[in-house]
Amino acid sequence: MQIDLDLLYTWGAIAKEYKKGEMIFCEDETANFYYQIVEGNIRMYNSNEEGKEFTQGYFSNGQSFGEPPLFIDECYPSTAEAFQDSVIVKLSKDKFLKILEEYPSIQKQFLVQMSRRIHSKAMTSKDIINQKPEFRILAFLNAHKKGKCSNEKEQIPFTRQEIANFTGLRVETVIRALSKMAKEKKVDIINHKIYF
C-alpha cells in the first residue's frame, strides 16, 4: 500500500535513512509508527534463542509494513531490518489512524492489502506443512514471481540462506534441493545464481 508522500508529510511524517542491516523495529516493541518505503528493501523476520531465523516477508519501494499491530494495540510480532540501504517515511500511529478516518478510499485500500496479506500467509502456511523441501522452495519461488507477466526464467534475488530463512529449511537442505531441482530442469543455476 502506498499513501501519497505529500499527504504523509502534510500530516507530520519524517523520512529517515537506514543502512543495510540496521533495525527499524524489534519483535515485542510497542507499535507506535506507520512505515512506508521510499526506496530500498526491508526484511521482517523472527528468530529463536539459537539464532535460527524465519523470514516473514520482504517489502520494497512504495510498500508499507508493520501495520497490523497499529490497529489492535499490540507489539510488533517480528523484527524489521533494512535488507539494503533504505529511505523510510514514518508517521505516528495517531496521525496514521486519523488519515484513515479522513480518507475512506485509503482505508478501503488498506482493507484490501490486509486481506491479501492474510490470504498469502494462509497459503504460505499450507505450503510449509508440506515436508518436501522441493515443494516449499517451489512455492516460495512461485510466490516471488507471482504477478509478473514474463514466462521466461529470471534471476532470483535471494541467497540460499535467505530462501532457507523464508521456507523454514536448513541452508544445506536448500542447497541439495536446488541441485536436484536444477537436474530436473525446474530451476537453472548459472554461475551460482538461481533462475526461475
N, C-alpha and C positions, 0 to 999 in steps of 0.2 A: 504494500500500500504506500502510495506517495501522496503526502499532503503538500500543497504548493509551498515552496520555501519562503516566499514573500509573506504568506499568511502566517507561517510559523514564526518568522522574525517579528512580524507585527505584534504577535502575542507574547514576545519576550524570549524566544528561543535563542540559543547561542550555538555557534559552531566550534568544535574542538577537534584538534588533530591527535591521532593515536598512532604510535609506532607499532610495527609488526610485533605481535606477542604481548602487547600491553592490554591489561584488563579494562573493560568498560564497566562491568559489574560482576560480582561473585555470587555463587549459589548461596542462598539463605540471607542475602542482604535485602533490606526493605526496598520495595519498588517505589521509587519517587519520580521517575522521569520517563518520558516518551523519547525514543531514539529513532532517528532516520538517517540512513547513509547517503551522504552527498557523493562520496567516491571511496572506493576500497571494498574490502570484504570482511565480514565478521563471522566467526565460528562460535556457536553455542554448544556447550558440552557439559557432561557430568563426569566426575572422576571418583574413584574409591580410594581407600586407605593405601592400597598397594600401588597407586598411581595409574591404574588402568582407566582409560578414558572411553566414553561413549559419546559420539557427536550427535547432537540433537538436530542440528541444521546449519546451513550456510546461508548468509544473506549478503546481497551486493547492492550496487548503486540504485538509489531510489526506493529501496525496501526499508521497511521498519521492522523492529524486532523487540522482543521482551514486553509486549503489551498486555498479555493476559492477566498478570498479577495486578496491573493497574485497576482493572475492573472489579476485582474481588478482594482487594486489600490483603494480598498475600505477598510473601517474599519471592524473590526470583528463584525458580526451580533449577536453574542452570547458570553456569558461568559464561560470560560473553567476552571474547578477546578478539583483537584485531588480527585477522588472518594475513593481512598485508597492511602497509601504511594506509591509513584511512582518515577521512574527514566525516565527522558525525555531528548532526544537529541534535540538541537535546532541549526538551521543553518540560517544565514542571508538570506533574500529574494533574494538579488542579486546573491549570490552563488548558491542558490537553482535553480533559473531560468537558470543559466549557466550550471548546471548539466543536466537539461532537454534539453538544446540545444546540449550539447556534447554527450548525450546518448539517441538516439531516442527510444530505447527499453523501457527505463524508462518513457519517455514522453508518449509512447503508453499505458503503464500500468496505468498512471495517467488518461488518457482519458477514459479508461475502468472503473476505480474506480469512477471518477466523474459521468459517465453515470449511474453506479449502484446507486450512492447516489441520483441522481436526480430522477431516477425511484422509489427508495424506498420512497423518500419524497412525490412523487405524489401518491403512494399507501397509505401512511400514511394519507395524506390529505383527500383522498377518504374515508378512514376508520373513520376519525374524524368527517366528516359531518353526519355520521350515529348517530342519537341521542340515540340509545340504549346502555347503559353502558356495558352490557354483550358483545355486538358486538365489541366495542372499546377494551375491555380488551382481548378478544379472538384474535383480530387482533394483539395486542401488543405481546401476548404470542406466537402466531404463528411466528411472525417476529423474536422473540428472539430465537426460536427453529429452524428456517429455516437453512437448510444446515447441520443439524445434522442427522446422519444416524439412530439413535435409535428411535423406535416407543414407547419405554417404557417411562412412565412419569418420569420426572426429576425435582429436586428441582429448583425453580425459585429463582435466587439470588437477587431479588429486594423486597424491603419492599412495603407495601400497599401505603405508601406516595410516594415512587418513581414511582410506577405504576400510581398513580394519576397525578403526575407531567408529566409523559410521555404521558398520554392519554387526559390530559386537564379536568379531572374529579376531583370532591372533594373527599378527602380521605374517608369520610363517605359513599359516593356513591360506591366507590371501595369495601369497606368492605361489604356492603349489597349485591352488585352484586356477589362478590366472594362466599359469603354464599349461594346465590341462585344457582350459578354455581356448587358448591360442592354438593348440594342436587340433581341436575340434572346430576351428575357424569361427568361433563365437566372438573373439576379440583378436586384434592384431597387436603384437608387441614389436615395435621398431625402435632401435636404439634405447631400450629400456623404457620407452614411453608406451602408454596404453591407448589404443584406438578402438572406439566402439561406435 
